[in-house]
Amino acid sequence: MSFPLSSSAPVSADPAVTRQSTAAPAAALNWKRLTGFVFGVGTQAFFALTVVGLFSFLRYGVDAPNSAWILTDTLLSLQFVVPHSILLHPRFRAWFRERFPMEMHGAFFCVCTCLSLVLIFAFWQSSPTIIWQLEGWAASVVTACFYASWVALLYSISLTGLGFQTGLTQWLHWYRGEKMPRRNFEAKGLYHVLRHPVYLSFLGLIWFTPTMTADHAVLTGIWTVYIFAGSVLKDQRLKFYLGDTYEKYMAKVPGYPLMIAGPLARVPVNSVAADMTIAVNSPTTDAGSERRKVA
């Protein structure tokens, strides 16, 4: 005759079951860490290769004539500018933070930007129409300005941190298990005289060309509009994240040289405060948590 075990009787744990229960979370954690490591390192390599491709594309263009070039090139230009702004919007950042480590957002943004550029390199169509073709000293001057724009771009980016632009700095904090510190704003170098030296340098990359073909003109026109619109959007993001600090900065420093009116000129403090009220009161944005982070 057998008797049921008492509920208070000690039950010995099966070592095999214990090992399995602890091994599963550890394996999942290792895979996440390995995936994050590969993603972070691959992002930086991808970025470096894309920069080389961008230099070649803007300097020498492509030789791929096609009668439907204007439609193809317009769509390719737009597919770069539209997602580029969406991915930086506070609402997208809030959505991303709910699903992934926030330290990965910078690398994710970098990858998306590089993929958009690679699409342009791969499918861009050329036009035989030449708008201008400079020769002699004029071509040399414009070419020198193109190279100077690259130097200015790298210098401007270095003032805010190249690692932040590629997502490397944020990723390193994730890899080390460290919390990202608050990124305060401090005007340095060119930022004492204009708010958007990076965008101004990029304008030089697309405008300074000794040979302006019709397809390059389409790219230049669309990206120029985007750069100015993106400058306004960036101001809105930064005043949302930084509050009074950036508000006072906008009142002292114009967005671009010679800007005397409009959102890219010096912005009165009262106008900035009104825009911030709209942003903070947005029902779809976690204002309290988002303003503790800086784009």
C-alpha angles and dihedrals in degrees: 000000000000129000127210116249116259115252088235094053114115115255117207114227117238106240091211093055091047092051092050093049093052096038095058097061091042092052091048090050092050092050092050091050093047091048091049091048094051091045093051096046093042091051093058093048091047090050093052093050092046092053089055090049092049092052092052093044095051095040101044106013122207134285103222109121117196132165090226093052097122095058094043095047094045092053092046091051092049095047087062099048102042101054090038091069097037093056091056096048115114091235092057091045090053090050091048093049091056091058108028139027106282089225087070095059095086093052091044090052090048092052092049091049092050092048090052091052093047089055088055093049092048102045106025114131124210130223125215091217113107118201095184136355117188125202138186120004093351091058090047092052094049092046090050089052089052091055091043088055089058091051091048091048094053091044093049092048091049089059091063096032127273089221091061091051093054096036092244096122094050091045092052090056089052092048092050092045091241126142115244110250121227109276108224123201119244123171111231134173112329090009087076090068104030137016099223112041091146092057092044090053090050090053087059091054093058100036102042103077126129090215117044111190124187093254092050088049090056090052092045093049096048095043092047091056089045094050093054092043090045090052090058091047091049091053089053092050094048096047087050092052099036103032117186094010095062092035091062091043092055090051091057105035127049122225094237136005117278093015105141101162140025133042093310094056123076105305120217114241094241092057091051092049092052092053091048091054090057092049096046093047093052106127093213097055128077092224096177095057098033095055089058088066130063126219 
